[in-house]
Amino acid sequence: MTLIAHLSDPHFGTEQPAVMQALQTLLWQQAPHLLILSGDITQRARRSQFKHARAFVDSLNIPHRLVIPGNHDIPLFNLLARVLTPYRRHRHAFGQELEPVYRDDKTLAITVNTTRAYRHEDGEVSPAQIKRVCEQLQQASPQQLRLVITHQPVYVTEVRDESNLLHGYQAAVRAWAEAGADLILGGHIHLPFVMALHEKRPDIRHRIWAVQAGTAVSTRIRRNAGNSINLIRYQARQTPCMVERWDYTAAQQQFVQVSAEALTLEAA
């Protein structure tokens, strides 16, 4: 059984110690082999915030990790750094590669850097990025779970979030579904959900899901969604992939499982 932890939007600088401790406990108990952190690691891209984020990620003792920047991980007020070296602090904390890829016998996870220094909050996926992801997906083995990770969402459930949709998402989702992607993981809007994109768009002929994570440890929660993470369990394409949502409860001071979606994947 493969177990993947999907966290997003911790916004270090606004982190809550009690929630961090509860999340650390949960992940020590569950022992995932891969951590996916889909952006907005910090609140204002400060050195100290990246340092605290890296220390927390290291403390989880997860063997493998994929970490991508979000729009908050680019300097906002230092315009010179934003233009000339927007990812310097992210790279110092989490490595030079902004679009890392993870592969093993059962998993292919491909990240996409959807941030742009010339955009404030919005994200964008380019034709070159879409093509690169397709080429990597087409190299997947029959038994691999195929994940694509962005920061901004490719689907939203509320009208007020439509402005946060990833620029270029329509072409990207169609192409990635055709190339064999199973799940597109994202964050940015702090609202967790799982949505079958093939049921929402008639132009998509292959099963593919959007899987959104809430904010992991930040005070910046939405009114209708608190701190949460996703755990993804996968065994084989012939059996459902399970996406579990775990929410933090202040009363118990721990993360508890609140839902589990069984996703029947497209046959290889």
Disulfide bonds with the S-S distance in Angstrom:
none
